[in-house]
């Protein structure tokens, strides 16, 4: 009965599916308190803040023996610097694949807390790395692995805790915190040019862990595991407050159960197997929706934003621009754009 990420996204992609209609709680007339959902979503997106801070760390040129870090000369980046930055992407690829399966085994919250631990270990390795090149590589690979896990689990968790009328805003919090992490890293370099930036990578995971530790587990996961009492406690935290205690938690639990039961039945049926095999056919509604999602997901990396952030020293300095100021302006514009999206997404639609 565990809800798989792929199944959840398939249901979202097909507005007319029977399973989605069973999720009546997402369109229920009752409305819970909003601030606990915002708070939980913001703290869950703390993993994105850690990811952004690492991405915002400048491209450093390492000596051959890794005894010092320095910004590369204009228009240059040695092989070690490029390899170190590539380890982030390599780690993210390996982290994204098992994330959804692990989330169904240990839970969304536990996995995100483990991700915080990976970020912290990465920061520690980066601080103590001196003559050992493999420590620098391992640090960035672990950071990338944690980033890949976070990019899958945080949106899933935030979607499962949110009501429909605030789901867009809570979903944007991942991108907002990521851009906020990039901005924070750039600001630290401008305000404290002699500050050891890796210390930031050591402290942010601790902040993420300590804040998210008190947040509830996803009620969908808890119901799937048969932990109804804990699911009620989770929904009580997410939907009610002392000033607004009235909310039909039992009704939402029931609709989640119905959704999970239908999901399990569909998985066991011949119809589900046939539909799964035809999902990638562009002539079907599901196939077209999946294709649209994949194209939209490609826009972010191929637009060059990540390359611009990672290799900004080699882009800006040859043009005679101040690296610190320009990096801050670019990262600030990214962060402000997420704030605009946060305000508009539930008003004008996706």
HELIX and SHEET records of a PDB file:
HELIX    1   1 UNK A    5  UNK A   13  1                                   9    
HELIX    2   2 UNK A   18  UNK A   22  1                                   5    
HELIX    3   3 UNK A   24  UNK A   27  5                                   4    
HELIX    4   4 UNK A   35  UNK A   44  1                                  10    
HELIX    5   5 UNK A   46  UNK A   55  1                                  10    
HELIX    6   6 UNK A   79  UNK A  106  1                                  28    
HELIX    7   7 UNK A  108  UNK A  128  1                                  21    
HELIX    8   8 UNK A  133  UNK A  161  1                                  29    
HELIX    9   9 UNK A  164  UNK A  191  1                                  28    
HELIX   10  10 UNK A  198  UNK A  212  1                                  15    
HELIX   11  11 UNK A  219  UNK A  224  1                                   6    
HELIX   12  12 UNK A  228  UNK A  239  1                                  12    
HELIX   13  13 UNK A  249  UNK A  268  1                                  20    
HELIX   14  14 UNK A  270  UNK A  278  1                                   9    
HELIX   15  15 UNK A  285  UNK A  302  1                                  18    
HELIX   16  16 UNK A  305  UNK A  310  1                                   6    
HELIX   17  17 UNK A  312  UNK A  316  1                                   5    
HELIX   18  18 UNK A  317  UNK A  319  5                                   3    
HELIX   19  19 UNK A  323  UNK A  348  1                                  26    
SHEET    1   A 2 UNK A  60  UNK A  62  0                                        
SHEET    2   A 2 UNK A  69  UNK A  71 -1                                        
END                                                                             
